[in-house]
């Protein structure tokens, strides 16, 4: 289950990285975040630089842990299977443990 959680997280991380690279999402300072946090949608399109830095470190850790062959990229079908397996395991083990 830990492997599946890491794979799902890594896929979401890579999507955010692509959004940052393409200019759809911005990495901002903590000061900018605090100043603008009340603006509608601001928090959805911006990430604090310290948080992003930690996410990059976590991605490297995930790559080492799983290996390049188990980290993606996946097709939509493959990603659906990963999410389905994770969902089935959570159900079988008791959803309340993971909510």
FIVEXMAR-444150 format. One record per residue (C-alpha): x, y, z. Coordinates in pm, 1 decimal, m for minus. Layout:
// residues N
<numi><px>X</px><py>Y</py><pz>Z</pz></numi>
...
//
This chain:
// residues 99
<numi><px>0.0</px><py>0.0</py><pz>0.0</pz></numi>
<numi><px>287.2</px><py>236.7</py><pz>76.6</pz></numi>
<numi><px>422.0</px><py>179.3</py><pz>m274.3</pz></numi>
<numi><px>86.4</px><py>266.4</py><pz>m431.6</pz></numi>
<numi><px>49.6</px><py>580.6</py><pz>m218.5</pz></numi>
<numi><px>398.3</px><py>690.7</py><pz>m323.3</pz></numi>
<numi><px>321.1</px><py>624.9</py><pz>m690.6</pz></numi>
<numi><px>m0.2</px><py>829.4</py><pz>m675.1</pz></numi>
<numi><px>174.1</px><py>1113.8</py><pz>m490.3</pz></numi>
<numi><px>463.1</px><py>1114.3</py><pz>m737.7</pz></numi>
<numi><px>225.4</px><py>1134.1</py><pz>m1034.4</pz></numi>
<numi><px>47.9</px><py>1433.1</py><pz>m878.6</pz></numi>
<numi><px>383.4</px><py>1594.1</py><pz>m800.7</pz></numi>
<numi><px>496.6</px><py>1557.2</py><pz>m1162.7</pz></numi>
<numi><px>170.0</px><py>1713.9</py><pz>m1282.8</pz></numi>
<numi><px>229.0</px><py>2012.6</py><pz>m1054.1</pz></numi>
<numi><px>589.9</px><py>2036.9</py><pz>m1176.3</pz></numi>
<numi><px>462.3</px><py>2050.5</py><pz>m1534.3</pz></numi>
<numi><px>211.5</px><py>2322.1</py><pz>m1438.9</pz></numi>
<numi><px>490.5</px><py>2526.1</py><pz>m1279.2</pz></numi>
<numi><px>716.1</px><py>2484.0</py><pz>m1583.1</pz></numi>
<numi><px>436.1</px><py>2587.4</py><pz>m1818.4</pz></numi>
<numi><px>346.3</px><py>2895.0</py><pz>m1610.7</pz></numi>
<numi><px>3.0</px><py>2771.7</py><pz>m1504.3</pz></numi>
<numi><px>110.8</px><py>2750.6</py><pz>m1139.9</pz></numi>
<numi><px>356.8</px><py>2971.6</py><pz>m955.8</pz></numi>
<numi><px>604.6</px><py>2920.2</py><pz>m674.0</pz></numi>
<numi><px>584.6</px><py>3222.1</py><pz>m443.8</pz></numi>
<numi><px>753.9</px><py>3343.8</py><pz>m127.8</pz></numi>
<numi><px>594.8</px><py>3289.6</py><pz>209.1</pz></numi>
<numi><px>550.2</px><py>3664.2</py><pz>234.9</pz></numi>
<numi><px>358.0</px><py>3679.8</py><pz>m93.6</pz></numi>
<numi><px>142.0</px><py>3388.1</py><pz>19.5</pz></numi>
<numi><px>56.6</px><py>3559.7</py><pz>348.7</pz></numi>
<numi><px>m14.1</px><py>3890.6</py><pz>176.9</pz></numi>
<numi><px>m247.3</px><py>3741.2</py><pz>m83.1</pz></numi>
<numi><px>m401.4</px><py>3443.0</py><pz>96.0</pz></numi>
<numi><px>m750.1</px><py>3594.4</py><pz>100.6</pz></numi>
<numi><px>m766.1</px><py>3641.4</py><pz>m275.8</pz></numi>
<numi><px>m1006.1</px><py>3397.6</py><pz>m436.3</pz></numi>
<numi><px>m819.0</px><py>3113.4</py><pz>m607.6</pz></numi>
<numi><px>m474.8</px><py>3238.4</py><pz>m501.8</pz></numi>
<numi><px>m393.2</px><py>2931.8</py><pz>m295.4</pz></numi>
<numi><px>m496.8</px><py>2701.1</py><pz>m579.5</pz></numi>
<numi><px>m254.9</px><py>2852.7</py><pz>m828.6</pz></numi>
<numi><px>44.5</px><py>2917.4</py><pz>m605.0</pz></numi>
<numi><px>277.5</px><py>2713.1</py><pz>m385.7</pz></numi>
<numi><px>510.5</px><py>2850.6</py><pz>m119.4</pz></numi>
<numi><px>875.1</px><py>2809.4</py><pz>m222.4</pz></numi>
<numi><px>973.1</px><py>2624.2</py><pz>97.3</pz></numi>
<numi><px>692.4</px><py>2373.9</py><pz>41.9</pz></numi>
<numi><px>796.9</px><py>2325.1</py><pz>m321.0</pz></numi>
<numi><px>1159.3</px><py>2274.9</py><pz>m217.4</pz></numi>
<numi><px>1053.3</px><py>2001.6</py><pz>25.8</pz></numi>
<numi><px>835.0</px><py>1842.3</py><pz>m243.5</pz></numi>
<numi><px>1133.8</px><py>1824.8</py><pz>m479.8</pz></numi>
<numi><px>1335.6</px><py>1648.9</py><pz>m209.1</pz></numi>
<numi><px>1048.3</px><py>1406.8</py><pz>m148.6</pz></numi>
<numi><px>1029.0</px><py>1332.0</py><pz>m519.9</pz></numi>
<numi><px>1397.8</px><py>1238.2</py><pz>m526.9</pz></numi>
<numi><px>1341.3</px><py>1015.7</py><pz>m225.0</pz></numi>
<numi><px>1046.3</px><py>848.5</py><pz>m401.4</pz></numi>
<numi><px>1259.7</px><py>789.8</py><pz>m712.4</pz></numi>
<numi><px>1528.8</px><py>619.8</py><pz>m503.3</pz></numi>
<numi><px>1276.1</px><py>417.3</py><pz>m306.1</pz></numi>
<numi><px>1076.3</px><py>283.5</py><pz>m600.8</pz></numi>
<numi><px>1331.0</px><py>293.2</py><pz>m881.5</pz></numi>
<numi><px>1287.1</px><py>456.1</py><pz>m1221.6</pz></numi>
<numi><px>1089.0</px><py>161.8</py><pz>m1359.9</pz></numi>
<numi><px>817.0</px><py>189.7</py><pz>m1093.1</pz></numi>
<numi><px>769.1</px><py>565.0</py><pz>m1088.6</pz></numi>
<numi><px>586.0</px><py>629.9</py><pz>m1416.8</pz></numi>
<numi><px>486.0</px><py>797.0</py><pz>m1636.5</pz></numi>
<numi><px>169.5</px><py>594.6</py><pz>m1680.3</pz></numi>
<numi><px>m120.1</px><py>600.0</py><pz>m1917.5</pz></numi>
<numi><px>m456.8</px><py>704.5</py><pz>m1779.4</pz></numi>
<numi><px>m554.0</px><py>337.1</py><pz>m1769.6</pz></numi>
<numi><px>m241.6</px><py>238.7</py><pz>m1572.1</pz></numi>
<numi><px>m290.9</px><py>523.0</py><pz>m1327.3</pz></numi>
<numi><px>m653.3</px><py>418.1</py><pz>m1287.8</pz></numi>
<numi><px>m538.4</px><py>66.6</py><pz>m1202.2</pz></numi>
<numi><px>m294.8</px><py>198.3</py><pz>m941.3</pz></numi>
<numi><px>m568.1</px><py>410.8</py><pz>m782.7</pz></numi>
<numi><px>m809.9</px><py>117.0</py><pz>m798.6</pz></numi>
<numi><px>m566.1</px><py>m114.8</py><pz>m623.9</pz></numi>
<numi><px>m507.3</px><py>144.3</py><pz>m354.2</pz></numi>
<numi><px>m880.3</px><py>194.5</py><pz>m309.5</pz></numi>
<numi><px>m940.9</px><py>m181.0</py><pz>m284.0</pz></numi>
<numi><px>m666.2</px><py>m221.9</py><pz>m24.1</pz></numi>
<numi><px>m801.2</px><py>64.2</py><pz>181.8</pz></numi>
<numi><px>m1149.7</px><py>m85.4</py><pz>168.6</pz></numi>
<numi><px>m1027.0</px><py>m434.5</py><pz>261.0</pz></numi>
<numi><px>m821.5</px><py>m303.2</py><pz>553.2</pz></numi>
<numi><px>m1091.2</px><py>m68.6</py><pz>678.8</pz></numi>
<numi><px>m1131.3</px><py>281.4</py><pz>539.1</pz></numi>
<numi><px>m1134.3</px><py>439.0</py><pz>885.6</pz></numi>
<numi><px>m764.5</px><py>360.1</py><pz>920.4</pz></numi>
<numi><px>m676.2</px><py>595.6</py><pz>634.1</pz></numi>
<numi><px>m918.2</px><py>884.8</py><pz>661.9</pz></numi>
//
